[in-house]
């Protein structure tokens, strides 16, 4: 193979690597995580996910974070409350459903799905959602189905590393963790300001590995071109 053919082969490999890097996120498969909490309230004053640093004692003070017996650590991905749905009267806490479409099964107070409504604009970045019923609620989120998620989320899904892997999604399912009917659905997304104190470890996305491969191939192409110029 002469030098020009080598350069062409490297160039094609580089283009294929960049193409794979661009398209990979759209082909990533996701797996569902969940965590059941036996607690009277999820948000509001004294709620499990109530942000004690907030001056608000109501719904907007709710934030997903990782809590142990002695420490609370906030997520790098952020998880401030977006909106809350009340099934009893079909209303949203913020009087704006932000383009959500809710579907209920034959027992509408037990389980169902949610998705982005057709034609919705400015749809929020949803990372977590909670289904509350009785004295318990269930937290849901989605992570990529790969080795990193397996290591972070097993055997217990409720770890700081697993929560930090939560992906932005525009659809999901929910179910209540008890025999009681649905009390409310709450959705969470990114924060208004990034986490700067007591944050969990940053999660490096796997596509960066492909970026390094692409840069390496680019270096090889440039080197081969310089060698070709010197030899000509």
C-alpha positions in Angstrom: 0.0 0.0 0.0 1.6 3.3 -1.0 1.6 6.4 1.2 -1.5 8.0 -0.4 -3.6 4.9 0.2 -2.4 4.9 3.8 -3.5 8.5 4.3 -6.9 7.7 2.6 -7.4 4.7 4.9 -6.6 6.8 8.0 -8.9 9.6 6.8 -11.8 7.2 6.3 -11.2 5.7 9.8 -11.2 9.2 11.3 -14.4 10.2 9.6 -16.0 6.9 10.8 -14.9 7.6 14.4 -16.3 11.1 14.4 -19.5 9.9 12.9 -19.8 7.2 15.6 -19.1 9.8 18.3 -21.9 12.1 17.0 -24.5 9.3 16.6 -23.7 7.2 19.7 -25.9 9.2 22.2 -29.0 8.7 20.1 -28.4 4.9 20.0 -27.6 4.5 23.7 -30.0 2.1 25.4 -31.3 3.0 28.8 -32.3 1.0 31.8 -34.7 2.1 34.6 -33.6 2.7 38.2 -35.9 3.2 41.2 -35.8 3.7 44.9 -38.7 3.3 47.4 -38.9 5.5 50.5 -41.3 4.9 53.4 -41.9 8.5 54.4 -45.0 10.6 54.9 -43.8 13.4 52.5 -41.3 13.6 49.7 -41.3 17.5 49.5 -42.3 20.4 51.6 -41.3 21.0 55.2 -39.7 17.9 56.8 -39.9 16.0 53.5 -37.3 13.4 52.6 -36.0 15.5 49.7 -36.5 18.9 51.3 -33.5 21.2 50.9 -32.8 22.5 54.4 -30.6 25.3 53.0 -33.6 26.8 51.2 -35.6 29.7 52.7 -38.7 28.1 51.2 -40.5 25.4 53.2 -42.9 24.5 50.4 -42.9 22.5 47.2 -40.2 24.6 45.4 -37.7 23.6 48.1 -37.7 20.0 46.9 -34.5 18.7 45.4 -33.2 15.2 44.7 -29.9 14.5 46.6 -28.1 11.6 48.1 -28.6 11.3 51.9 -26.9 9.0 54.4 -27.2 9.0 58.1 -24.6 11.7 58.6 -24.3 13.5 55.3 -26.2 15.0 52.4 -24.5 15.3 49.1 -25.9 17.2 46.1 -25.8 15.9 42.6 -23.6 17.1 39.8 -26.4 16.7 37.3 -28.7 18.8 39.5 -32.3 17.9 40.4 -34.4 20.8 41.3 -38.2 20.4 41.1 -39.9 21.2 37.8 -43.6 20.6 38.5 -46.1 18.5 40.4 -49.3 16.9 39.2 -52.3 16.4 41.4 -54.5 13.6 39.9 -57.5 14.4 42.2 -58.3 17.6 40.2 -55.9 17.2 37.3 -53.9 20.3 38.1 -50.2 21.2 38.1 -48.6 22.9 41.1 -47.0 25.6 38.9 -50.2 25.9 36.8 -48.2 24.9 33.8 -47.6 21.3 32.7 -44.7 22.3 30.5 -45.8 20.0 27.7 -46.2 16.8 29.7 -48.6 14.0 28.4 -49.8 11.6 31.1 -51.2 8.2 30.4 -52.9 6.0 33.0 -53.6 2.3 32.9 -56.9 0.6 33.7 -56.3 1.5 37.4 -55.4 5.1 37.0 -54.3 5.5 40.5 -51.7 2.7 40.4 -49.4 3.0 37.4 -49.0 4.7 34.1 -46.5 6.5 31.7 -45.6 10.1 31.0 -44.1 11.6 27.8 -43.4 14.8 26.0 -46.6 16.0 24.4 -46.7 16.3 20.6 -45.7 19.8 19.6 -44.6 20.8 23.1 -42.0 23.6 23.1 -39.5 24.4 25.8 -39.9 20.9 27.3 -37.9 20.7 30.5 -34.8 18.5 31.0 -36.4 15.7 33.1 -34.0 13.5 35.0 -36.0 12.2 38.0 -39.7 11.7 38.8 -41.6 10.6 41.9 -44.9 8.7 42.3 -46.3 9.3 45.8 -49.0 7.1 47.4 -50.0 6.8 51.1 -46.9 6.9 53.4 -44.5 5.9 50.7 -43.1 7.2 47.4 -41.0 5.8 44.6 -38.2 7.7 42.8 -37.5 6.8 39.2 -34.6 7.7 36.8 -32.9 6.2 33.8 -29.2 5.4 33.2 -27.3 4.1 30.2 -27.2 0.3 30.0 -23.4 -0.1 30.2 -20.6 -1.3 32.4 -20.2 2.0 34.2 -23.9 2.0 35.2 -23.7 -1.6 36.3 -20.8 -0.8 38.6 -22.4 2.3 40.0 -26.0 1.1 40.4 -25.6 -2.5 41.6 -26.4 -3.9 44.0 -28.1 -0.7 45.3 -29.4 1.8 42.8 -29.6 4.6 45.4 -26.0 5.6 45.4 -24.5 9.0 44.7 -22.6 7.6 41.6 -25.8 6.0 40.2 -27.9 9.2 40.8 -25.2 11.2 39.0 -25.6 9.0 35.9 -29.3 10.0 35.5 -30.0 10.8 31.8 -32.3 13.5 30.4 -35.4 11.7 29.1 -38.7 12.8 27.5 -40.7 9.7 28.5 -40.9 7.2 31.3 -43.2 5.0 33.4 -44.3 5.3 37.0 -46.0 3.1 39.6 -46.9 3.6 43.2 -45.1 1.5 45.9 -48.2 0.7 48.0 -51.8 -0.4 47.8 -52.9 3.3 48.2 -53.9 5.4 45.2 -51.6 8.0 43.5 -51.2 11.1 45.6 -49.1 13.1 43.1 -46.4 12.9 40.5 -43.4 15.2 40.8 -40.8 15.9 38.1 -37.2 17.1 38.6 -34.6 18.4 36.2 -31.4 20.6 36.1 -30.7 23.3 38.7 -30.9 27.0 38.2 -27.3 27.2 39.4 -24.6 24.5 39.2 -23.7 22.6 42.4 -20.6 24.1 43.9 -20.4 22.8 47.5 -20.7 19.3 48.9 -21.2 17.8 45.4 -20.7 14.3 44.4 -17.8 13.1 42.1 -18.1 14.2 38.5 -19.1 11.5 36.0 -17.0 11.4 32.8 -19.2 10.3 29.9 -18.0 7.4 27.8 -18.2 9.2 24.4 -15.0 11.1 25.5 -13.2 7.9 24.9 -14.2 8.0 21.2 -13.2 11.7 21.1 -9.7 10.7 22.1 -9.7 8.0 19.4 -10.8 10.5 16.8 -8.1 13.0 17.9 -5.5 10.2 17.8 -6.5 9.3 14.2 -6.3 13.0 13.3 -2.8 13.0 14.5 -1.9 10.0 12.5 -3.3 11.6 9.3 -1.4 14.8 9.9 1.8 12.8 10.5 1.4 10.7 7.4 0.8 13.9 5.3 4.0 15.4 6.7 5.9 12.2 5.9 4.5 12.3 2.4 5.6 15.9 1.8 9.2 15.1 3.0 9.5 12.1 0.7 8.2 13.8 -2.4 
